[in-house]
């Protein structure tokens, strides 16, 4: 079986879960005798026309399990090869006109795969993987006495880090999802202009959560490489002039001043205020068990057709 998921240079926890998780849950689909003409759409905001068009013509079956769609991109063109077993949440299900598909993010299956650490301490902070390129979050976290947890690196090390804190402040959606699955209270924050709020409400809706997302001041210690800035400026300008192209191009960052120490102090102060003033989120045990149980039911249905 071939996995369809986003491959991010340098790594990104939510996407990187796919090659870690699915061979453990569906070993029959990834063994030496597995059919490589079968495609599995797994974790991530990957239900869009571009990824659908990338499915090889020779693929005889395409299975969608817990994937998400954003709120602006065209959906993939489905044909007889596609089977939608479940999707991330009600917003994605609504886009397909099939509310029965809304079950939950596949990362919730970690609830039974990763034993809960008995001793947890301190506050962890996980930024979005893209935001790590702009700010030295490890230094900002150190000012607050928090533990910086990168969205990049090995899945095992990141799971262990998330499992070891007593609270998580996170800009990375899968930081929140994994924390929730492991029963670590969490608080969401927004930093990047490319923050996709709709997908948070999509996954949250499956758990009866409506997380309040707290905005952080946008400061930058490091600029993007000039070729990327030029590409972003071209796309954003094209979208502004013509109204054509993906709506997300409107949020592309094209320029900014480099932050000084005062701006970084303000960022640390705002982040510390989240600890003091922002409520934590955590799904109820009943909602978690309902989602995990239904994911397992639909996983068994998928297993039976592989």
C-alpha positions in Angstrom: 0.0 0.0 0.0 1.2 3.5 -0.9 0.7 6.3 1.6 -0.5 9.7 0.4 0.6 12.4 2.8 2.5 15.7 2.9 6.3 15.3 3.0 7.8 18.4 4.6 11.4 19.2 4.3 12.9 19.0 7.8 9.9 17.2 9.1 6.5 17.9 10.6 4.9 15.9 13.3 1.4 15.5 12.0 2.6 14.5 8.5 5.4 12.3 9.8 2.9 10.2 11.9 1.8 8.5 8.7 4.7 6.2 8.0 5.1 5.7 11.7 1.4 4.9 12.6 -0.2 3.1 9.7 2.4 0.2 9.3 1.8 -0.5 13.0 -2.0 -0.5 12.7 -2.2 -2.2 9.3 0.8 -4.4 9.0 -0.9 -6.5 6.4 -1.1 -3.4 4.1 2.6 -2.7 4.3 4.3 -6.2 4.4 6.4 -7.7 1.7 3.2 -9.2 0.0 1.2 -6.0 0.2 -0.5 -4.7 -3.0 1.3 -1.5 -4.1 -1.6 -0.6 -6.4 -3.6 0.5 -3.3 -3.3 4.1 -2.0 -4.1 5.2 1.5 -4.9 8.9 2.3 -4.1 9.2 6.0 -3.4 12.0 8.4 -3.3 15.6 7.2 -5.1 18.3 5.3 -4.7 16.4 2.1 -8.1 16.1 0.5 -7.7 18.4 -2.4 -7.8 18.3 -6.2 -4.0 18.5 -6.5 -3.3 15.4 -4.4 -6.2 13.6 -6.0 -4.8 14.2 -9.5 -1.4 12.8 -8.2 -2.9 9.4 -7.6 -1.3 7.0 -10.1 -3.6 5.9 -12.9 -2.6 2.3 -12.3 -4.0 2.5 -8.7 -6.9 0.1 -8.4 -8.2 1.4 -5.0 -7.9 4.6 -3.0 -8.8 4.5 0.7 -9.4 7.7 2.7 -9.1 7.3 6.5 -9.4 10.3 8.8 -7.9 12.8 6.3 -9.0 16.4 6.3 -9.9 19.1 3.7 -9.3 22.8 4.1 -12.0 25.4 3.6 -10.9 26.8 0.3 -9.2 24.2 -2.0 -11.2 22.2 -4.5 -11.9 18.6 -3.5 -10.4 15.7 -5.3 -12.4 14.3 -8.2 -13.7 10.9 -6.8 -14.2 7.9 -9.1 -15.1 4.3 -8.5 -11.7 3.5 -7.0 -12.2 5.8 -4.0 -13.6 4.7 -0.7 -14.1 7.3 2.1 -14.0 5.4 5.4 -14.0 8.4 7.6 -12.7 12.0 7.7 -11.2 14.3 10.3 -14.3 16.2 11.4 -17.6 17.7 10.5 -16.3 20.5 8.3 -14.6 18.1 6.0 -17.6 15.8 6.0 -19.9 18.7 5.2 -17.8 19.6 2.1 -18.4 16.1 0.8 -22.1 16.2 1.7 -21.7 13.1 3.9 -22.0 13.9 7.6 -21.7 10.3 8.6 -18.0 10.4 7.6 -17.1 12.8 10.5 -15.3 10.6 13.0 -11.9 12.1 14.1 -8.3 12.5 13.3 -6.4 9.2 13.0 -3.8 10.5 15.5 -6.3 9.7 18.2 -5.5 6.1 17.7 -2.3 6.9 19.6 -4.4 6.8 22.8 -4.0 3.0 23.0 -0.6 2.8 21.3 1.4 5.1 23.5 1.3 4.3 27.2 0.7 7.3 29.4 3.7 8.6 31.3 3.0 8.5 35.0 5.2 11.5 36.0 4.6 14.7 34.0 6.0 18.1 34.8 6.1 21.6 33.4 4.7 23.4 30.4 5.7 22.5 26.8 5.5 24.8 23.8 5.3 23.5 20.2 5.2 26.0 17.4 4.1 25.2 13.9 7.0 23.8 11.9 7.0 26.8 9.6 7.2 29.2 12.5 10.4 27.5 13.7 12.2 29.1 10.7 11.4 32.6 11.9 12.0 32.7 15.7 14.4 31.0 18.1 11.5 29.4 20.1 13.9 27.4 22.3 15.3 30.7 23.6 11.8 32.2 24.1 10.7 29.1 25.9 13.8 29.2 28.1 12.9 32.7 29.2 9.6 31.3 30.5 11.0 28.2 32.0 9.0 26.1 29.5 10.1 23.1 27.5 10.5 23.7 23.8 9.1 20.8 21.7 10.0 21.0 18.0 7.5 19.9 15.4 10.5 18.5 13.6 12.7 15.4 14.4 11.9 11.8 15.1 8.3 10.8 15.9 9.3 8.8 18.9 11.2 11.7 20.5 8.3 14.1 19.9 5.8 11.7 21.3 8.0 11.2 24.4 8.3 14.9 24.9 4.5 15.5 24.6 3.9 12.7 27.0 6.2 14.2 29.6 4.6 17.6 30.2 1.6 18.5 32.3 0.3 21.2 29.9 1.0 22.1 26.3 0.8 25.4 24.6 0.8 24.8 20.8 0.5 26.3 17.4 0.9 22.9 15.8 -2.5 21.3 15.4 -1.2 17.7 15.8 0.6 18.8 19.0 -2.9 19.5 20.4 -4.4 16.3 19.0 -1.7 14.1 20.3 -1.7 15.9 23.7 -5.5 15.4 23.8 -5.1 11.7 22.9 -2.5 11.3 25.7 -4.7 13.3 28.2 -2.4 16.3 28.4 -4.3 19.6 28.7 -3.5 22.0 25.9 -4.0 25.6 24.8 -3.9 26.7 21.1 -2.0 29.8 19.9 -1.7 31.5 16.5 1.5 33.0 15.3 2.0 32.4 11.6 0.0 34.4 9.1 -0.6 31.0 7.3 -2.3 29.6 10.4 -5.3 27.5 9.3 -8.0 28.0 11.9 -10.7 26.1 10.0 -8.9 22.7 10.5 -8.8 23.2 14.2 -12.5 23.6 14.3 -12.8 20.5 12.1 -10.9 18.2 14.4 -12.4 19.9 17.5 -15.9 19.4 16.2 -15.5 15.7 16.2 -14.6 15.9 20.0 -17.3 18.5 20.9 -14.5 21.0 21.4 -14.5 24.7 20.4 -11.0 25.8 21.3 -10.3 29.5 21.7 -7.2 30.3 19.7 -5.0 33.0 21.2 -3.0 35.3 18.9 0.6 36.1 19.5 2.4 39.2 18.1 4.1 38.5 14.8 7.8 39.1 15.0 10.7 37.6 13.0 14.3 37.0 13.8 15.1 35.5 10.5 14.0 36.3 7.0 13.0 33.7 4.4 15.4 33.1 1.6 15.0 35.7 -1.1 13.9 33.2 -3.8 11.0 32.2 -1.5 10.1 35.8 -0.8 10.0 36.6 -4.5 7.8 33.6 -5.1 5.5 34.6 -2.3 5.3 38.2 -3.5 4.5 37.0 -7.0 1.7 34.7 -5.9 0.2 37.2 -3.4 0.3 40.0 -6.0 -1.3 37.7 -8.6 -4.1 36.8 -6.2 -4.7 40.4 -5.2 -4.9 41.7 -8.8 -6.9 38.9 -10.4 -8.7 37.1 -7.6 -7.3 33.8 -9.1 -5.2 31.2 -7.5 -5.6 29.6 -4.0 -7.1 31.8 -1.4 -4.3 30.8 1.0 -1.9 32.9 -1.2 -3.4 36.0 0.5 -1.7 34.9 3.7 1.8 34.5 2.3 4.5 36.5 4.1 6.5 38.7 1.7 8.4 41.1 4.0 9.0 42.2 7.5 11.5 44.0 9.8 13.9 41.8 11.8 12.9 41.8 15.4 15.1 43.3 18.1 15.3 42.3 21.8 12.3 44.5 22.7 10.1 42.7 20.2 11.2 39.3 21.5 10.5 40.5 25.1 7.0 41.4 24.0 6.6 38.0 22.4 7.7 36.2 25.5 5.4 38.3 27.6 2.5 37.5 25.4 3.3 33.8 25.5 3.6 33.9 29.2 0.2 35.6 29.4 -1.3 32.5 27.7 -0.2 30.4 30.7 -1.7 32.9 33.1 -4.9 33.9 31.4 -5.9 31.3 28.8 -8.0 28.3 29.7 -6.8 24.8 28.8 -8.7 22.5 26.5 -9.2 18.8 26.9 -11.9 16.6 25.4 -14.0 14.6 27.8 -13.1 11.0 28.5 -16.5 10.0 27.0 -15.9 12.0 23.7 -12.4 10.5 23.4 -13.6 6.9 23.9 -16.3 7.5 21.4 -14.0 8.8 18.7 -11.3 6.2 19.4 -13.9 3.4 19.4 -15.4 4.5 16.1 -12.0 4.9 14.5 -11.2 1.3 15.5 -14.5 0.1 14.0 -13.8 1.8 10.7 -10.2 0.6 10.7 -11.4 -3.0 11.0 -13.6 -2.4 7.9 -10.6 -1.0 6.0 -8.5 -4.0 7.1 -11.1 -6.4 5.7 -10.9 -5.0 2.2 -7.2 -4.8 1.9 
